[in-house]
């Protein structure tokens, strides 16, 4: 089955058009590969940011004042909400709460001090 917004074209015609476009894209891809090989310039390495697991675990397992459940448990519940708007609003509120807690923390506490110092060390090693 092919879905498209046009009401005047048969499914066979639409499928033929999609295949035509797909073949054209494959030719462009082959051309790019050929040119890249001829030029000989290698791709730049992709430096992907690694999330600090200590900080993630700290944030997910934190229980906010006045709450009985961890942020992780509350996020799981939020993702289970069927109503889209209510789900999005609940998730946004939780995200804001987590960020506010992180921003309000005293960075001299052992855990956050450890996390931040290691983040800085790792970023300096990469440079």
C-alpha positions in Angstrom: 0.0 0.0 0.0 1.3 3.4 -0.9 0.0 6.5 0.9 0.0 9.9 -0.8 -2.0 13.1 -0.6 -2.9 13.2 -4.3 -6.3 11.9 -5.2 -5.8 11.8 -9.0 -3.0 9.3 -9.3 -3.3 5.5 -9.2 -1.3 3.5 -6.7 0.7 1.9 -9.6 1.6 5.3 -11.0 2.6 6.5 -7.5 4.7 3.5 -6.9 6.4 3.9 -10.3 7.2 7.5 -9.5 8.6 6.5 -6.1 10.8 3.8 -7.6 12.0 6.3 -10.3 13.0 8.8 -7.6 14.7 6.0 -5.6 16.8 4.9 -8.6 17.8 8.6 -9.1 18.9 8.9 -5.5 21.0 5.7 -5.8 22.8 7.2 -8.9 23.5 10.3 -6.9 24.8 8.2 -4.0 27.1 6.3 -6.3 28.4 9.5 -7.8 29.2 11.0 -4.4 31.1 7.8 -3.4 33.0 7.9 -6.7 34.0 11.6 -6.3 34.9 11.1 -2.6 37.2 8.3 -3.6 38.8 10.3 -6.4 39.4 13.3 -4.1 40.8 11.0 -1.4 39.7 13.2 1.5 38.7 11.1 4.5 35.7 11.8 6.6 36.2 13.8 9.7 35.8 11.8 12.9 32.6 12.3 14.7 33.1 13.3 18.4 30.0 12.2 20.2 29.3 13.6 23.6 29.1 10.9 26.2 26.6 11.3 29.0 28.0 11.1 32.5 26.3 8.0 34.0 26.9 9.1 37.6 25.0 12.3 36.9 22.2 10.5 35.1 21.8 8.0 37.9 21.9 10.8 40.5 19.1 12.7 38.6 16.9 9.7 37.9 17.1 8.3 41.4 16.5 11.7 43.2 13.3 12.1 45.1 12.1 15.7 45.1 10.8 17.3 48.3 7.2 16.4 48.8 7.4 13.4 46.5 7.5 9.7 47.3 8.8 8.5 44.0 12.0 8.9 42.1 12.2 11.0 39.0 12.7 7.8 37.0 9.5 6.3 38.4 7.6 9.6 37.7 8.9 9.7 34.2 7.8 6.2 33.5 4.3 7.1 34.8 4.4 10.3 32.6 5.2 8.4 29.5 2.3 6.0 30.2 -0.3 8.9 30.1 -2.6 8.3 27.2 -3.7 11.9 26.6 -0.9 13.5 24.4 -1.1 17.0 25.7 -1.2 15.9 29.4 1.7 13.6 28.8 3.8 16.3 27.1 3.0 18.8 29.9 3.9 16.3 32.6 7.2 15.3 31.0 8.1 19.0 30.4 7.4 19.8 34.1 9.5 16.8 35.2 12.4 17.9 32.9 12.2 21.4 34.3 12.2 20.1 37.9 15.2 17.9 37.2 17.1 20.8 35.6 16.2 23.2 38.5 17.4 20.7 41.1 20.7 20.3 39.2 21.1 24.0 38.8 20.3 24.7 42.5 22.8 22.2 43.8 25.9 23.3 45.7 28.8 22.2 43.4 31.0 21.6 46.4 29.1 18.5 47.4 31.2 15.4 46.8 29.1 13.8 44.1 28.6 16.9 41.9 32.1 18.0 42.5 33.4 14.6 41.4 31.1 14.7 38.3 32.1 18.2 37.3 35.8 17.7 37.8 35.8 14.6 35.8 33.7 16.2 33.0 36.4 19.0 32.8 39.2 16.5 32.8 37.6 14.5 30.0 37.0 17.6 27.9 40.6 18.7 28.4 41.9 15.2 27.3 39.8 15.4 24.1 41.4 18.7 23.2 
